[in-house]
Amino acid sequence: MKNVARDYEALDKKYLWHPFTQMKEWIESPQLVIQRAKGAYLYDTRGRRYLDGVSSLWANIHGHGHPTITRAIQSQLRQLDHSTFLGLTHLRAVELAEKLVQMTPPNLTRVFYSDNGSTGVEVALKMSFQYWRHQGRSFSRKKKFISFTNAYHGDTVGSVSLGGVDLFHRIYKPLLFKTLKAFYPSCYRCPFGKDPSTCGIYCFEELETMLGRHHQEVCALVIEPRIEAAAGMLTSPAGFLKQVETLCRKFKVHLIVDEVATGFGRTGKMFACEHEQVCPDFLVMAKGLTGGTLPLAATLTTTEVFDAFLGGYAEFKTFFHGHTYTANPLACAAAMGNLQVFQQEKTLQKLQPKIRYLGKRLGDFWELRHVGDIRQAGVMVGIELVLDRESKSSFPTELRVGHQVILEARRRGVILRPLGDIIVLMPPLSISQAELKTLLDVAYESIKAVTEGKQTTGNKRK
Ligand SMILES: *Cc1c(COP(=O)(O)O)cnc(C)c1O
């Protein structure tokens, strides 16, 4: 690996501001500069190799630099780089929309593109809100949204309004619109102090009461299906999503399913909705849509919603929303490449034994006494570290235990990104069994080194 003449680390620290990053700490500590990537590995400017244990923030699906996706982007670039989607259309956007409609629940028939998960959610919110405006007087009170405790739907002001991660969202409260907060059935720290094996999903009863009382004011309910990802991989019991769907139908409230994290195989099926045959009114996808190569999101909805926006121009039923790069052709081509790889490599089929292996090996982590909980949905994993397993008490924030663990993992050649003291494992779906073993071994050793004060070997040069 040839030396990089410029000191990129120093220049970064001089010019840049990183997302979700305390920049004082960033500037004061050594940082990695990534130069290239291949398959499940990232390579830094010093030629060191790292396993990408969180899929470059949950986006990468088939590994980096997959030839099929690379070729799709290259050939699109030669044909059409970008053309507006306001008043024009193009080939890749049409082809992709057809595919997305075919592969999602049967009631979803229309695709609206945007650039990222946050905007994809905003689109669903605005469409639902406007849909109810078009329904006339009897629904004129429907102006609110229900979202869940600990929810994360993105960082724009609308999606933050739905959010429930106090650490990220509290400070912006004066800027936000009010939402109704329902309890997400994440059972490790039950807000009602109930036992999940006997409570019969008590959160559902709470939600039913809320809807019974407020449905006339509610446009839509927004949910992360099966697992609240950014909250710390909080899994919910099987059956809850279906119950939520039934309630939404009963009370005439739209169901918006945010599959930004769970989509594209993460939970073992293409979309988490499929586990319970749920047919939402809106389905939002982003992160994995292009296989983790380019920014693109899609909000899918029903014929019923779509038709409510049809009319003469002067009726002003148009959906007045769009982004400059809506349906960017390169991103659509990348997404087509992504779907092609799913098919040609039987990605979902090959994923099943990996999910089972992951589940089996995660059992070993209970040997570590500071592991409080282990949560898994497909290849989405959260290992929660606690000071005391019995009382579930957290480590003092200033110890930065989760952060220390990922620094240990980095020395051992694995890139992770924790959520507080929850260690997240979310490898590319294409990861091999041997690489998966390395990921688990390193996570285990790193947790052990930090929480039990043991030292082990440093990063090996490759
Ligand atoms: C990441 C994420 C978002 C936001 O997506 P961005 O592309 O980062 O804006 C929204 N919802 C969920 C469930 C997510 O995990």
PDBQT file of the ligand as one rigid body, heavy atoms in Angstrom, charges set to zero:
ROOT
HETATM    1  C1  LIG A 501     -31.526   5.087   9.891  1.00  0.00    +0.000 C 
HETATM    2  C2  LIG A 501     -32.974   5.133  10.100  1.00  0.00    +0.000 A 
HETATM    3  C3  LIG A 501     -33.740   6.220   9.637  1.00  0.00    +0.000 A 
HETATM    4  C4  LIG A 501     -33.118   7.435   9.029  1.00  0.00    +0.000 C 
HETATM    5  O1  LIG A 501     -32.497   7.151   7.817  1.00  0.00    +0.000 OA
HETATM    6  P1  LIG A 501     -31.419   8.199   7.228  1.00  0.00    +0.000 P 
HETATM    7  O2  LIG A 501     -31.123   7.670   5.876  1.00  0.00    +0.000 OA
HETATM    8  O3  LIG A 501     -30.242   8.138   8.165  1.00  0.00    +0.000 OA
HETATM    9  O4  LIG A 501     -32.060   9.537   7.221  1.00  0.00    +0.000 OA
HETATM   10  C5  LIG A 501     -35.110   6.160   9.778  1.00  0.00    +0.000 A 
HETATM   11  N1  LIG A 501     -35.696   5.108  10.354  1.00  0.00    +0.000 NA
HETATM   12  C6  LIG A 501     -35.007   4.056  10.819  1.00  0.00    +0.000 A 
HETATM   13  C7  LIG A 501     -35.740   2.902  11.412  1.00  0.00    +0.000 C 
HETATM   14  C8  LIG A 501     -33.611   4.035  10.733  1.00  0.00    +0.000 A 
HETATM   15  O5  LIG A 501     -32.918   3.008  11.216  1.00  0.00    +0.000 OA
ENDROOT
TORSDOF 0
